[in-house]
Amino acid sequence: MRMYDIIKKKRDGGELSTEEIKYFVQGVTDGSIPDYQTSALCMAIYFKGMSVRETCDFTFAVRDSGDKLNFSEINGIRVDKHSTGGVGDKTSLVVAPVVASFGVKVAKMSGRGLGHTGGTIDKLEAITGFNTTLSDADFIKQVNDLGFAIVGQSRQFAPADKKLYALRDVTATVDSMPLIAASIMGKKLAADDDCIVLDVKTGSGSFMKTVNDSKALAKLMVDIGKSAGKKMVALITNMDRPLGYAIGNALEVIEAVETLNGHGPEDFTEVCMTLAGHMLSLAGKGTVKDCIKMARGAIADGSALAKFKETVKAQGGDVKLIEDVNNFEKSKHTYEVKSVKRGYICKMDTEAYGLASLALGAGRNTIEDKIDYSAGIILKKKTGDSVEEGEVIATLYSNNESAFEKAAQMLIDATEIQKKKPKEEPLVYCTVE
Ligand code: URA
């Protein structure tokens, strides 16, 4: 088999065989295929797409490219949730303890920030001492004891994806449906969960910009998961504006803790309760409607917050930060972004908000970059809100004062203000079963 022939076949719109896909993924994993040929095939896939059969083969080859977890020693049903990535998306910090508080097991493996999107592991590391690398034995023991443990993808999980993602990131081939599906599901299937709830983001802050594309991606991933024997459901949720009001690691942990305390922003709380409800329902705890009610109950009676505290303590994190979020270290500097005109916010370029947070120090431009955990943005206004000229629309936080001017301009450019109040968009567009 020759990589040249595989690239040519896909370039000309052909369907790759299972063997050709396996050959490609194997070659990416062992380094025998040079980056330029891998990139060329990604570009051919970007333009010509893949059939469902090809995408399933590709996903399974990515899954099989490295270690797989064995959760057979975990007692009970294991449920996971995965988001396709967004801005201000701290849902895992709320839904996992809610679900675990009902005895359903959440053995969670999460990622770091990617491009304009944040990563759950970076957020958790804003909690002093929080250890995101546990041995398999400790991870499984904690899930059995507490119902919830969370680690980063430090092992050799789906190494083919690591390589492919890095190349896609620099060759403008990230936003391809089969490539995203194989990347996400290849990693998810390397873990040993019974049920998976996918949160497929749609809009200006996500990789899929339209509801129709998001639905197609969701259907593809649900089909892949089902063909691997998993119970699956996907929700299409709104990422045309950041989720909640906080963007940036410590700021998002604070908002998640406030939500667990019952004082979270409405939009964020609703998305979390809907996701948790679907997770509980897939795990056999009742109808989605009843499970959403149960999830709200776990916030109201404090059991979800108690579960989060237990988890933080078990993983070495400083619980005092969770008991009183004022204990989080503040950034040295703050800056107020003011509206340049009067009217209603009718559009937010959410990706630009994510990039502004990155520019403040909340993310990495290169793998070696150090994160400023206190950096980020607190929004004062979101789509649909009225603003006066000169009114504060956001506060920026950073230890690097020189980053403010550029980030502030990015927010101003990313915020469209018109005279007419915009139509309200749903937070959850639909469910794909
Ligand atoms: N998240 C992933 O893990 N992979 C993608 O391709 C996109 C989002």
Boltz pocket constraint, residues with backbone or C-beta under 6 A from the ligand:
constraints:
  - pocket:
      binder: B
      contacts: [[A, 83], [A, 84], [A, 85], [A, 165], [A, 174], [A, 179], [A, 180], [A, 181], [A, 183], [A, 184], [A, 207]]
      max_distance: 6.0
